[in-house]
């Protein structure tokens, strides 16, 4: 008869029979290209489908990826508009604002060119980098325009002359900033492992954008400044004749900013006289930061709403496929009634957690509606909790509800992965009992919401006991006995045949009635080496036992896979600690555990992140040491970094965000940005000092003159992050993590750094001059300014 190749599973889509085809992406391929090719193939093939047969792609990574990319592109545009507004408020002139605005498309288009050259794709990480780059690439152009404006205002120079003089002062700072930013990102791009893969395209994209921005600031921006800017000093007396809203707004803004600048300089003078306050505050902030780093909940990749959830179903051991299907029918009915569900696909007879077939296992895939159409419950975590509650009322099965990992390839589930190992080689039923006790203890932990394993050692089975000696006497090989039983009670492929232009398998198997119970063995014979038919029941004895359907090994030991989901309010790092504590107390001697999949990567990435941060700081130090020809002065830049890191952990703590890989990306980026602000002050102060200014006067003048561009560039960066903070969709959690962390770090880095950096410069420049002498001859009446206490 013509029939199905396998009857081990049943598939239903929205209550109707179906067939599921899974497509697994190969390493190095592009999911977008794969989905487009599949859609074309399905459209072509559907023309030949019989009447009533339809196709439906019920899950595709392309959908979530396209939504994420669309959201990021909107965020990119919004960030550009907000940055433009901030720059315009500070520069107060459309011509001046146009110069840094031009730097954005120049840098981004140039970055796209090199991305294509290096074989990068447009993905979430590269688009994240471009969004963050908007607030960074305008920095150099802003510094150029602000410096030219200052020369035009204070020295009444023409735009061309002002540009020439300004570039003589700031070229060194721009080069230093570019080297530092590149030093932050380029080493990160060469990290190995999954963390390195995650960082690489982001880091290289940022580095490329920053380098192009610097080239633009040293070439195009000065030329545009000389051409676009106008000398408004001659017309200043006419400004009071008639002033509109814009003029009044800018006048009020400038007055307020000047007042703030004067208060800032006054506060800075106080801290310069009482340096112990700044150093004590820096030490306190550093200690608090170290404490927060150790106590902030950690994570790896935040769970994103991909619009898709899955439920692993387990019925009692030995349950037939028909009974499992009845449980599934009830579950399908419940899930189809959810306001948030769009399609429900159920597969009975398949265990997704172990990728094996089993009549007592099943899996359900629920495709959710778009967020705005989900009804009252929109959050995917809340939807999963609702599903757990409703499915819990169904008797006859247990249900494990989960979502797919944000980054596919690590695991089948968005949950903690671990395996228990039996190093004693003991019986599986004992091992199963130990695993159940372990899961029971995990469920008592406040950080664990659900702990689950599909392993069972109580499946009813028939053990074959073959009498080898008797088989040998009768001339029957054990291989023939097993092959005969496989053909009758299992199946065997005999050949192929061609029909309808396709190949079909010929499968040999006993009829259902002839393999319905163990007594069927009495009617089976095997041929011996003399051509005689020997009853198999004379050679084989069937023993009823209980055991496991599948046995997995990990590191050569029998193993049991366990998945756990943290409770809301707890991070994956909290759950990992809870698992480690329970394992240390509960596992008997000879039994151990290992983390696997994404959880293993999370643990290993923690150490790598520390190495990355230290490497970035070391690179910055040696670059600045070469730039300043000093081993002490770079410390004024390096020691200002903790105040920004402090803000990162304050911000993510208030927002309830764990220390995940996106936050760590923000930290790496902030190392360069905070160093940039410090360099602007230190570089300018060093120029003034070398020109003969007293040490303290040089520091105060540098801080005052660099205040406006530092606040402008930092505020532009922070404002550019606002759209990411309020982003929704499949990549929302990543947006929130990186934007909140970066904004908090930049805010605290600017507010605290502006007071600490000049003090650090004075201290380390004084120590440097003690070691190597003064940079220039300074009059004796200025000697008191060189002392640490200003006397």
C-alpha positions as CSV (number, residue, x, y, z in Angstrom):
1,X,0.0,0.0,0.0
2,X,1.0,3.6,-0.4
3,X,1.4,5.3,2.9
4,X,3.6,7.6,5.0
5,X,7.3,6.9,5.4
6,X,6.9,7.4,9.2
7,X,4.0,7.3,11.6
8,X,6.0,8.5,14.6
9,X,4.5,12.0,14.6
10,X,1.5,14.0,13.8
11,X,1.5,17.7,12.8
12,X,-1.4,20.2,12.9
13,X,-1.4,23.8,11.9
14,X,-4.3,25.8,13.4
15,X,-6.2,22.5,13.9
16,X,-5.6,21.2,10.4
17,X,-3.3,18.4,9.3
18,X,0.1,19.5,8.0
19,X,3.7,18.7,7.3
20,X,6.5,20.7,8.9
21,X,9.8,21.3,7.0
22,X,12.6,22.8,9.0
23,X,15.4,24.7,7.3
24,X,18.6,25.1,9.2
25,X,21.0,27.9,8.2
26,X,24.6,26.9,7.5
27,X,27.4,28.9,9.1
28,X,28.4,31.9,7.0
29,X,25.1,32.1,5.1
30,X,22.7,35.0,5.1
31,X,19.3,34.3,6.6
32,X,17.7,37.0,4.6
33,X,18.9,35.5,1.3
34,X,17.7,32.0,2.4
35,X,14.2,33.2,3.2
36,X,13.9,35.0,-0.1
37,X,15.0,31.9,-1.9
38,X,12.6,29.7,0.0
39,X,9.6,32.1,-0.7
40,X,10.4,32.0,-4.4
41,X,10.6,28.2,-4.3
42,X,7.3,27.8,-2.4
43,X,5.5,30.2,-4.8
44,X,6.8,28.2,-7.7
45,X,6.0,24.8,-6.1
46,X,2.5,25.8,-4.9
47,X,1.3,26.1,-8.5
48,X,1.5,22.3,-8.7
49,X,-0.1,21.6,-5.2
50,X,-3.3,19.6,-5.2
51,X,-6.5,21.4,-4.4
52,X,-6.8,22.3,-0.7
53,X,-3.1,22.2,0.0
54,X,-1.6,25.5,1.1
55,X,1.8,26.5,2.4
56,X,2.6,28.8,5.3
57,X,5.9,30.0,6.7
58,X,4.9,30.0,10.4
59,X,8.4,31.0,11.7
60,X,11.3,32.8,10.1
61,X,14.2,34.7,11.6
62,X,13.9,37.1,8.7
63,X,10.6,38.6,10.1
64,X,12.1,39.6,13.4
65,X,15.4,40.7,11.7
66,X,13.5,42.9,9.2
67,X,11.4,44.4,12.0
68,X,14.6,45.1,14.0
69,X,16.4,46.6,11.1
70,X,13.4,48.8,10.2
71,X,13.2,50.0,13.9
72,X,17.0,50.7,13.9
73,X,16.7,52.7,10.6
74,X,13.9,54.8,12.1
75,X,16.1,55.3,15.2
76,X,19.0,56.3,13.0
77,X,16.9,59.1,11.4
78,X,15.5,60.3,14.7
79,X,18.9,60.3,16.2
80,X,20.3,62.4,13.4
81,X,17.5,65.0,13.7
82,X,17.9,65.3,17.5
83,X,21.7,65.7,17.2
84,X,21.2,68.4,14.5
85,X,18.8,70.3,16.8
86,X,21.3,70.2,19.7
87,X,24.2,71.3,17.6
88,X,22.0,74.1,16.2
89,X,21.1,75.4,19.6
90,X,24.7,75.6,20.6
91,X,26.1,77.0,17.4
92,X,23.1,79.2,16.8
93,X,23.7,79.5,13.1
94,X,22.5,77.3,10.3
95,X,25.7,77.6,8.3
96,X,27.8,76.5,11.3
97,X,25.4,73.6,12.0
98,X,25.6,72.4,8.5
99,X,29.3,71.7,8.8
100,X,29.0,68.9,11.5
101,X,25.7,67.8,9.8
102,X,27.6,67.1,6.6
103,X,30.1,65.0,8.6
104,X,27.4,62.4,9.4
105,X,26.5,61.3,5.8
106,X,30.2,61.5,4.9
107,X,31.2,59.2,7.7
108,X,28.3,56.8,7.3
109,X,28.6,56.5,3.5
110,X,32.3,56.0,3.9
111,X,31.7,53.4,6.5
112,X,29.3,51.5,4.2
113,X,32.0,51.5,1.5
114,X,34.5,49.8,3.9
115,X,31.9,47.5,5.3
116,X,31.3,46.1,1.8
117,X,35.1,46.0,1.3
118,X,35.5,43.9,4.4
119,X,32.5,41.7,3.7
120,X,30.4,43.0,6.6
121,X,26.6,42.7,6.4
122,X,23.9,45.1,7.4
123,X,22.8,43.6,10.7
124,X,21.8,44.7,14.1
125,X,25.3,45.1,15.4
126,X,26.5,47.2,12.5
127,X,23.4,49.3,12.6
128,X,23.8,49.8,16.3
129,X,27.3,51.0,15.6
130,X,26.0,53.5,13.0
131,X,23.4,54.9,15.4
132,X,26.0,55.4,18.1
133,X,28.4,56.8,15.6
134,X,26.0,59.7,14.7
135,X,26.7,61.3,18.1
136,X,30.4,60.6,17.8
137,X,31.3,61.6,14.2
138,X,29.9,65.1,14.7
139,X,32.3,65.6,17.6
140,X,35.4,66.4,15.6
141,X,33.5,68.7,13.3
142,X,31.9,70.5,16.3
143,X,35.4,71.0,17.8
144,X,36.6,72.5,14.6
145,X,33.6,74.9,14.2
146,X,33.6,75.9,17.9
147,X,37.3,76.6,17.8
148,X,36.9,78.8,14.6
149,X,34.0,80.6,16.2
150,X,36.1,81.3,19.3
151,X,38.9,82.8,17.2
152,X,36.4,84.9,15.2
153,X,34.7,86.2,18.3
154,X,37.7,86.9,20.6
155,X,40.3,88.0,18.0
156,X,37.9,89.4,15.3
157,X,39.6,87.3,12.6
158,X,38.2,86.5,9.2
159,X,36.8,83.0,8.8
160,X,39.8,81.9,6.8
161,X,42.4,83.3,9.2
162,X,40.4,82.0,12.2
163,X,40.3,78.5,10.7
164,X,44.0,78.5,10.0
165,X,44.8,79.5,13.6
166,X,42.3,77.2,15.2
167,X,43.5,74.2,13.3
168,X,47.0,74.9,14.5
169,X,45.7,74.4,18.0
170,X,43.3,71.6,17.7
171,X,44.9,69.3,15.1
172,X,46.9,67.5,17.8
173,X,43.8,67.0,19.9
174,X,41.8,65.6,17.0
175,X,44.7,63.2,16.1
176,X,45.0,62.1,19.8
177,X,41.2,61.6,20.1
178,X,41.1,59.5,16.9
179,X,44.0,57.3,18.0
180,X,42.4,56.8,21.3
181,X,39.0,55.9,19.9
182,X,40.6,53.5,17.4
183,X,42.8,52.0,20.1
184,X,39.6,51.3,22.0
185,X,37.8,49.5,19.2
186,X,40.4,47.9,17.0
187,X,41.8,45.5,19.6
188,X,38.3,44.5,20.5
189,X,37.7,43.4,16.9
190,X,40.4,40.7,17.2
191,X,38.9,38.9,20.2
192,X,38.2,35.2,19.7
193,X,35.2,33.1,20.5
194,X,31.5,34.0,20.5
195,X,32.2,37.2,22.4
196,X,34.7,38.2,19.7
197,X,32.2,37.4,17.0
198,X,29.7,39.6,18.7
199,X,32.0,42.5,19.1
200,X,33.9,42.3,15.9
201,X,31.6,43.9,13.3
202,X,30.4,46.5,15.8
203,X,34.0,47.4,16.8
204,X,35.3,47.7,13.2
205,X,32.3,49.6,12.1
206,X,32.7,52.2,14.9
207,X,36.5,52.4,14.3
208,X,36.0,53.0,10.5
209,X,33.4,55.7,11.2
210,X,35.6,57.5,13.7
211,X,38.7,57.4,11.4
212,X,36.7,58.8,8.5
213,X,35.2,61.5,10.9
214,X,38.7,62.5,11.9
215,X,39.9,62.8,8.2
216,X,36.8,64.8,7.5
217,X,37.5,67.1,10.5
218,X,41.1,67.7,9.3
219,X,40.2,68.3,5.7
220,X,36.6,69.0,4.7
221,X,35.3,70.7,7.9
222,X,38.1,73.4,7.9
223,X,37.5,74.1,4.3
224,X,33.7,74.4,4.9
225,X,34.3,76.6,7.9
226,X,36.4,79.0,5.9
227,X,33.7,79.1,3.1
228,X,30.5,79.0,5.1
229,X,31.1,81.0,8.2
230,X,30.4,84.7,8.3
231,X,32.0,87.4,10.5
232,X,29.0,88.7,12.4
233,X,31.0,91.0,14.7
234,X,30.5,94.0,12.5
235,X,26.8,93.5,12.6
236,X,26.6,92.9,16.4
237,X,25.5,96.5,17.1
238,X,22.5,96.0,14.8
239,X,21.3,92.9,16.8
240,X,19.7,95.1,19.5
241,X,17.5,97.0,17.0
242,X,15.0,94.2,16.3
243,X,15.1,90.8,17.9
244,X,12.8,88.0,17.2
245,X,12.0,84.8,19.1
246,X,15.1,83.1,17.8
247,X,17.4,85.9,18.9
248,X,15.8,86.2,22.3
249,X,16.0,82.4,22.8
250,X,19.7,82.3,21.9
251,X,20.5,85.4,24.0
252,X,18.8,83.8,27.0
253,X,20.6,80.5,26.3
254,X,24.0,82.2,26.0
255,X,23.4,84.3,29.2
256,X,22.5,81.1,31.1
257,X,25.4,79.2,29.7
258,X,27.8,82.0,30.5
259,X,26.5,82.1,34.1
260,X,26.9,78.4,34.4
261,X,30.4,78.7,33.0
262,X,31.3,81.3,35.6
263,X,29.9,79.1,38.4
264,X,31.8,76.1,37.0
265,X,35.1,78.0,37.0
266,X,34.4,79.2,40.5
267,X,33.7,75.7,41.7
268,X,36.8,74.4,39.9
269,X,39.0,77.1,41.6
270,X,37.7,75.8,45.0
271,X,38.6,72.2,44.1
272,X,42.0,73.2,42.8
273,X,42.7,74.8,46.2
274,X,41.3,71.7,48.0
275,X,42.6,68.9,45.8
276,X,42.0,66.3,48.5
277,X,38.3,66.7,47.9
278,X,38.6,65.8,44.2
279,X,41.0,62.9,44.9
280,X,38.8,61.7,47.8
281,X,35.7,61.9,45.7
282,X,37.4,60.1,42.8
283,X,38.6,57.3,45.2
284,X,35.1,57.0,46.6
285,X,33.5,56.8,43.2
286,X,36.0,54.2,42.1
287,X,35.3,52.0,45.2
288,X,31.6,52.3,44.7
289,X,32.0,51.5,41.0
290,X,34.0,48.3,41.9
291,X,31.3,47.3,44.3
292,X,28.5,47.9,41.7
293,X,30.4,45.9,39.1
294,X,30.6,42.9,41.5
295,X,27.0,43.2,42.7
296,X,25.0,44.2,39.6
297,X,23.1,41.2,38.2
298,X,25.0,39.8,35.1
299,X,23.7,38.4,31.9
300,X,24.8,37.6,28.4
301,X,22.3,38.4,25.6
302,X,19.0,39.9,26.7
303,X,15.9,38.0,25.7
304,X,14.2,39.8,22.8
305,X,10.5,39.6,21.7
306,X,10.7,37.7,18.5
307,X,7.0,37.2,18.3
308,X,7.3,33.5,18.8
309,X,7.1,31.1,21.7
310,X,7.3,27.3,22.0
311,X,5.9,24.7,24.5
312,X,7.6,21.4,25.1
313,X,4.9,18.9,26.2
314,X,5.6,15.7,28.1
315,X,3.0,13.0,28.9
316,X,3.4,10.0,31.3
317,X,6.0,7.5,30.2
318,X,4.6,4.9,27.8
319,X,1.8,7.1,26.6
320,X,0.7,6.3,23.1
321,X,0.8,8.8,20.3
322,X,-3.0,8.8,20.1
323,X,-3.3,9.7,23.8
324,X,-0.6,12.4,23.5
325,X,-2.5,13.8,20.5
326,X,-5.7,14.2,22.7
327,X,-3.7,16.2,25.2
328,X,-2.3,18.3,22.3
329,X,-5.8,18.9,20.9
330,X,-6.8,20.4,24.2
331,X,-3.7,22.5,24.4
332,X,-4.2,23.7,20.8
333,X,-7.7,24.9,21.7
334,X,-6.4,26.8,24.7
335,X,-3.6,28.5,22.8
336,X,-5.8,29.4,19.8
337,X,-8.0,31.4,22.1
338,X,-5.2,33.7,23.3
339,X,-5.6,37.3,22.2
340,X,-1.9,37.4,21.2
341,X,-1.7,34.2,19.1
342,X,-1.9,34.2,15.4
343,X,-0.9,30.6,14.3
344,X,-0.6,27.5,16.4
345,X,1.5,24.6,15.1
346,X,1.5,21.4,17.1
347,X,3.8,18.4,16.5
348,X,3.0,15.2,18.5
349,X,5.8,12.6,18.8
350,X,8.7,15.0,18.8
351,X,10.9,16.2,21.7
352,X,12.4,19.5,20.8
353,X,14.7,19.6,23.8
354,X,16.5,16.4,22.9
355,X,15.8,16.5,19.1
356,X,14.4,12.9,19.3
357,X,11.1,11.2,18.5
358,X,8.9,9.9,21.3
359,X,5.2,9.1,21.4
360,X,4.9,10.6,24.8
361,X,6.5,14.0,23.8
362,X,5.2,16.9,21.7
363,X,6.0,20.5,20.9
364,X,3.8,23.5,20.1
365,X,4.9,26.6,18.3
366,X,2.8,29.8,18.8
367,X,3.3,32.6,16.3
368,X,2.2,35.9,18.0
369,X,0.5,38.8,16.5
370,X,2.4,42.2,16.1
371,X,2.8,43.9,19.5
372,X,0.1,46.5,18.8
373,X,-2.5,43.8,18.0
374,X,-2.0,41.5,21.0
375,X,-4.7,42.8,23.2
376,X,-4.2,43.6,26.9
377,X,-1.1,41.4,27.4
378,X,1.6,42.5,25.0
379,X,4.9,41.7,26.8
380,X,6.2,38.3,25.7
381,X,7.2,37.3,29.3
382,X,3.7,38.1,30.5
383,X,2.3,36.1,27.6
384,X,4.4,33.1,28.5
385,X,3.3,33.4,32.2
386,X,-0.4,33.5,31.0
387,X,0.2,30.4,28.8
388,X,1.8,28.6,31.8
389,X,-1.2,29.3,33.9
390,X,-3.8,28.1,31.3
391,X,-1.9,25.0,30.2
392,X,-1.4,24.1,33.9
393,X,-5.1,23.3,34.1
394,X,-4.8,20.5,31.5
395,X,-4.4,17.1,33.0
396,X,-2.4,14.3,31.4
397,X,0.7,16.3,30.5
398,X,3.4,18.8,31.7
399,X,4.3,21.9,29.8
400,X,7.5,23.8,29.6
401,X,7.0,27.2,28.0
402,X,10.0,29.1,26.5
403,X,11.1,31.4,23.7
404,X,13.8,30.8,21.2
405,X,17.3,32.3,21.8
406,X,18.0,35.8,20.5
407,X,21.1,34.5,18.8
408,X,20.4,31.1,17.3
409,X,23.0,28.3,17.4
410,X,23.8,28.2,21.1
411,X,20.7,26.3,22.1
412,X,17.1,25.4,21.2
413,X,15.6,27.3,24.1
414,X,16.0,30.8,25.7
415,X,16.9,29.3,29.1
416,X,19.9,28.3,31.1
417,X,21.5,25.1,29.8
418,X,23.3,22.6,32.0
419,X,24.0,18.9,32.2
420,X,24.3,16.6,35.1
421,X,27.1,13.9,34.7
422,X,27.2,10.5,36.3
423,X,30.9,9.6,36.7
424,X,30.1,6.5,38.7
425,X,28.7,4.6,35.7
426,X,25.6,3.7,37.8
427,X,22.1,2.8,36.9
428,X,20.0,5.3,35.0
429,X,17.0,5.1,37.4
430,X,19.3,6.2,40.3
431,X,20.7,9.0,38.1
432,X,17.1,10.1,37.2
433,X,16.2,10.2,40.9
434,X,19.2,12.4,41.6
435,X,18.3,14.8,38.8
436,X,14.7,15.1,40.0
437,X,15.9,15.9,43.5
438,X,18.3,18.5,42.0
439,X,15.4,20.1,40.1
440,X,13.3,20.1,43.2
441,X,15.9,22.0,45.1
442,X,16.3,24.4,42.1
443,X,12.6,25.2,42.2
444,X,12.9,26.3,45.8
445,X,15.4,29.0,44.9
446,X,14.1,32.5,44.7
447,X,16.0,33.2,41.4
448,X,14.6,30.2,39.6
449,X,11.1,30.3,38.0
450,X,11.1,26.9,36.2
451,X,13.6,24.0,36.1
452,X,12.8,21.2,33.7
453,X,14.2,18.1,32.1
454,X,12.6,15.7,29.6
455,X,14.7,12.8,30.8
456,X,12.8,9.9,32.3
457,X,14.0,6.4,33.3
458,X,10.5,4.8,33.7
459,X,9.5,4.1,30.1
460,X,8.1,0.6,29.7
461,X,10.4,-1.4,27.5
462,X,11.0,-5.0,26.3
463,X,14.5,-6.3,26.7
464,X,15.8,-8.9,24.3
465,X,17.6,-11.7,25.9
466,X,19.2,-13.8,23.1
467,X,20.4,-17.3,23.9
468,X,23.7,-17.1,22.0
469,X,24.7,-20.7,22.7
470,X,21.4,-22.1,21.4
471,X,21.5,-19.9,18.4
472,X,25.0,-21.2,17.6
473,X,23.8,-24.8,17.9
474,X,20.9,-24.2,15.5
475,X,23.1,-22.4,13.0
476,X,21.4,-19.0,13.4
477,X,23.6,-15.9,13.6
478,X,22.6,-13.2,16.2
479,X,22.9,-10.6,13.4
480,X,20.1,-12.4,11.4
481,X,17.9,-12.6,14.5
482,X,18.2,-8.8,15.1
483,X,17.8,-8.0,11.4
484,X,14.6,-10.1,11.2
485,X,13.1,-8.5,14.3
486,X,14.0,-5.1,13.0
487,X,12.2,-5.8,9.7
488,X,9.1,-7.2,11.3
489,X,8.6,-5.0,14.3
490,X,10.5,-1.9,13.2
491,X,11.0,-1.5,9.4
492,X,13.6,-1.9,6.7
493,X,14.0,-0.1,3.4
494,X,14.0,-2.8,0.6
495,X,14.3,-0.7,-2.6
496,X,12.9,2.4,-4.4
497,X,10.4,2.8,-7.2
498,X,9.5,5.6,-9.6
499,X,6.0,7.1,-9.9
500,X,4.7,10.5,-10.9
501,X,8.2,11.5,-11.8
502,X,9.5,11.0,-8.2
503,X,11.3,8.3,-6.2
504,X,9.5,6.5,-3.4
505,X,10.9,4.1,-0.8
506,X,9.8,0.5,-0.5
507,X,9.5,-0.2,3.2
508,X,9.0,-3.7,4.6
509,X,7.2,-4.1,7.9
510,X,4.8,-6.5,9.5
511,X,1.1,-5.5,9.5
512,X,-0.2,-3.6,12.5
513,X,-2.1,-6.7,13.8
514,X,1.1,-8.8,13.6
515,X,3.1,-6.5,15.8
516,X,0.5,-5.3,18.3
517,X,1.7,-7.2,21.4
518,X,4.7,-9.3,22.6
519,X,3.0,-12.6,21.6
520,X,3.6,-11.6,17.9
521,X,7.1,-13.0,18.4
522,X,5.7,-16.5,18.4
523,X,4.8,-16.1,14.7
524,X,8.2,-15.0,13.5
525,X,10.8,-17.3,12.1
526,X,14.5,-16.9,11.0
527,X,16.4,-19.0,8.5
528,X,19.5,-20.8,9.7
529,X,22.6,-21.7,7.8
530,X,21.0,-24.9,6.6
531,X,18.0,-23.2,5.0
532,X,15.7,-24.2,7.8
533,X,13.1,-21.9,9.4
534,X,13.7,-21.6,13.2
535,X,11.1,-20.0,15.5
536,X,12.6,-16.8,17.0
537,X,10.8,-17.5,20.3
538,X,13.1,-20.4,20.9
539,X,16.1,-18.1,20.7
540,X,14.8,-14.9,22.3
541,X,13.2,-14.1,25.6
542,X,11.4,-10.8,26.2
543,X,11.7,-9.2,29.6
544,X,9.6,-6.3,30.7
545,X,11.8,-3.5,32.1
546,X,11.7,0.2,32.6
547,X,14.4,2.5,31.3
548,X,15.2,5.6,29.3
549,X,14.2,6.2,25.7
550,X,17.5,7.9,24.9
551,X,20.8,8.1,26.7
552,X,23.0,11.2,26.2
553,X,26.7,11.5,27.0
554,X,28.6,14.6,27.8
555,X,32.4,14.3,28.2
556,X,32.0,10.5,27.7
557,X,29.7,10.3,30.8
558,X,26.0,9.5,31.0
559,X,24.3,12.9,31.2
560,X,20.9,14.5,31.8
561,X,20.1,17.9,30.3
562,X,18.4,20.4,32.5
563,X,17.0,23.8,31.5
564,X,16.1,26.6,33.9
565,X,14.4,30.0,33.5
566,X,15.1,32.9,36.0
567,X,12.2,34.5,37.8
568,X,11.2,38.1,36.7
569,X,13.5,40.5,38.6
570,X,16.4,38.1,38.6
571,X,19.1,37.9,36.0
572,X,20.7,34.8,34.4
573,X,23.8,35.5,36.5
574,X,21.6,35.2,39.6
575,X,20.2,32.0,38.4
576,X,23.7,30.6,37.6
577,X,24.8,31.4,41.1
578,X,21.8,29.6,42.5
579,X,22.5,26.5,40.4
580,X,26.1,26.5,41.5
581,X,25.1,26.7,45.2
582,X,22.5,23.9,44.9
583,X,25.0,21.7,43.0
584,X,27.6,22.2,45.7
585,X,25.2,21.1,48.4
586,X,23.0,18.5,46.8
587,X,25.0,16.5,44.3
588,X,26.4,13.2,45.7
589,X,30.0,12.1,45.3
590,X,30.6,10.9,41.7
591,X,28.1,13.3,40.2
592,X,29.0,16.6,38.7
593,X,27.5,19.3,36.4
594,X,28.6,21.4,33.5
595,X,27.0,24.4,31.9
596,X,26.5,24.2,28.2
597,X,25.2,26.2,25.2
598,X,24.6,29.9,25.7
599,X,25.1,29.6,29.5
600,X,28.6,28.3,29.0
601,X,29.3,31.2,26.6
602,X,27.9,33.7,29.2
603,X,30.3,32.5,31.9
604,X,33.3,32.5,29.6
605,X,32.5,35.9,28.3
606,X,32.8,37.5,31.7
607,X,36.5,36.9,31.9
608,X,37.0,38.0,28.3
609,X,35.2,41.3,29.0
610,X,37.6,42.1,31.8
611,X,40.5,41.4,29.5
612,X,39.0,43.6,26.8
613,X,38.6,46.6,29.2
614,X,42.1,46.3,30.6
615,X,43.5,46.0,27.0
616,X,41.7,49.1,25.9
617,X,42.9,51.1,28.9
618,X,46.5,49.9,28.3
619,X,46.4,50.8,24.6
620,X,45.1,54.3,25.5
621,X,47.8,54.8,28.1
622,X,50.7,53.9,25.8
623,X,49.3,56.0,22.9
624,X,49.0,59.1,25.1
625,X,52.4,58.4,26.6
626,X,53.8,58.6,23.1
627,X,51.7,61.6,22.3
628,X,52.7,63.6,25.4
629,X,56.2,62.1,25.8
630,X,55.3,61.4,29.4
631,X,54.4,58.4,31.5
632,X,52.6,60.5,34.1
633,X,50.4,62.9,32.2
634,X,48.3,60.1,30.5
635,X,47.1,59.2,34.0
636,X,45.1,62.4,34.1
637,X,43.1,60.9,31.2
638,X,43.0,57.3,32.4
639,X,41.9,58.1,36.0
640,X,38.9,60.1,34.7
641,X,37.3,57.0,33.2
642,X,35.9,55.5,36.5
643,X,33.5,58.4,36.9
644,X,31.8,57.4,33.6
645,X,31.7,53.7,34.5
646,X,30.1,54.8,37.8
647,X,27.3,56.4,35.8
648,X,26.8,53.3,33.6
649,X,26.0,51.0,36.6
650,X,23.9,53.7,38.3
651,X,21.8,54.0,35.1
652,X,21.3,50.3,34.4
653,X,20.6,49.7,38.1
654,X,17.8,52.3,38.1
655,X,16.4,50.9,34.8
656,X,16.5,47.3,36.0
657,X,18.9,46.2,33.3
658,X,21.5,43.5,33.9
659,X,25.1,43.8,33.0
660,X,24.8,42.1,29.6
661,X,27.0,42.1,26.5
662,X,25.3,45.3,25.2
663,X,26.1,47.2,28.4
664,X,29.7,45.9,28.0
665,X,29.8,47.3,24.4
666,X,28.6,50.6,25.9
667,X,31.4,50.5,28.4
668,X,34.1,49.9,25.8
669,X,32.7,52.8,23.7
670,X,32.6,55.1,26.8
671,X,36.3,54.4,27.5
672,X,37.1,56.2,24.3
673,X,34.5,58.9,24.7
674,X,35.5,59.8,28.2
675,X,39.1,59.8,27.3
676,X,38.2,62.2,24.4
677,X,36.8,64.8,26.8
678,X,39.8,64.5,29.0
679,X,42.2,64.9,26.0
680,X,40.4,68.1,24.9
681,X,41.2,69.7,28.3
682,X,44.6,68.2,28.8
683,X,45.8,68.9,25.3
684,X,44.7,72.6,25.5
685,X,46.1,73.0,29.0
686,X,49.4,71.6,27.9
687,X,49.6,74.0,25.0
688,X,49.0,76.9,27.3
689,X,51.5,75.6,29.8
690,X,54.2,75.2,27.1
691,X,53.4,78.8,26.0
692,X,54.4,80.0,29.4
693,X,51.1,80.1,31.3
694,X,51.2,79.2,35.0
695,X,50.2,75.6,35.7
696,X,46.9,76.4,37.4
697,X,46.0,79.2,35.1
698,X,46.6,77.0,32.1
699,X,44.3,74.3,33.5
700,X,41.6,76.7,34.4
701,X,41.7,78.4,31.0
702,X,41.6,75.1,29.2
703,X,38.6,73.9,31.3
704,X,36.7,77.1,30.6
705,X,37.4,77.2,26.9
706,X,36.7,73.5,26.3
707,X,33.5,73.5,28.4
708,X,31.2,74.5,25.6
709,X,32.4,72.0,23.0
710,X,32.6,69.2,25.6
711,X,29.0,69.8,26.7
712,X,27.8,70.2,23.2
713,X,29.4,67.0,21.9
714,X,28.4,65.0,25.0
715,X,24.8,66.3,24.9
716,X,24.6,65.6,21.2
717,X,25.7,62.0,21.9
718,X,23.2,61.6,24.8
719,X,20.3,63.0,22.8
720,X,21.2,60.8,19.9
721,X,20.6,57.8,22.2
722,X,17.0,58.9,23.3
723,X,15.3,57.1,20.4
724,X,17.1,53.9,21.3
725,X,15.9,54.2,24.9
726,X,12.2,54.2,23.8
727,X,12.6,51.7,21.0
728,X,10.1,48.8,20.7
729,X,10.1,45.6,18.7
730,X,12.4,42.5,18.4
731,X,15.6,44.4,19.2
732,X,14.2,46.6,22.0
733,X,16.1,45.1,24.9
734,X,19.4,45.5,23.1
735,X,18.5,49.1,22.3
736,X,17.6,49.8,25.9
737,X,20.7,48.2,27.3
738,X,23.3,49.9,25.2
739,X,21.5,53.4,25.2
740,X,20.7,53.6,28.9
741,X,24.2,52.4,29.8
742,X,26.0,54.8,27.4
743,X,23.8,57.8,28.3
744,X,24.2,57.3,32.0
745,X,28.0,56.9,31.7
746,X,28.4,59.9,29.5
747,X,26.2,62.0,31.8
748,X,28.2,61.2,34.9
749,X,31.4,61.3,33.0
750,X,30.8,64.9,31.9
751,X,29.4,66.2,35.1
752,X,32.0,64.7,37.4
753,X,34.9,64.6,34.8
754,X,34.8,68.3,34.2
755,X,35.7,68.9,37.8
756,X,38.2,66.0,38.2
757,X,40.2,66.2,34.9
758,X,41.7,69.7,35.5
759,X,42.7,68.8,39.0
760,X,44.3,65.5,37.8
761,X,46.1,67.5,35.0
762,X,47.6,69.9,37.6
763,X,48.8,67.1,39.8
764,X,50.4,65.0,37.2
765,X,51.8,67.9,35.2
766,X,53.4,69.2,38.4
767,X,54.9,65.7,39.1
768,X,56.1,65.5,35.5
769,X,57.9,68.8,35.8
770,X,59.5,67.7,39.0
771,X,60.9,64.8,37.1
772,X,61.9,66.3,33.8
773,X,61.8,70.0,34.4
774,X,59.6,72.8,33.1
775,X,58.5,72.9,29.5
776,X,59.5,76.6,29.2
777,X,61.2,79.3,31.3
778,X,58.6,80.9,33.5
779,X,59.0,84.1,35.4
780,X,59.9,83.8,39.1
781,X,56.7,85.5,40.2
782,X,54.7,82.6,38.7
783,X,56.6,79.9,40.6
784,X,54.0,79.6,43.3
785,X,51.5,78.4,40.7
786,X,53.6,75.3,40.1
787,X,53.3,74.0,43.7
788,X,50.5,71.4,44.4
789,X,48.8,73.7,46.8
790,X,49.0,76.8,44.6
791,X,51.2,78.7,47.0
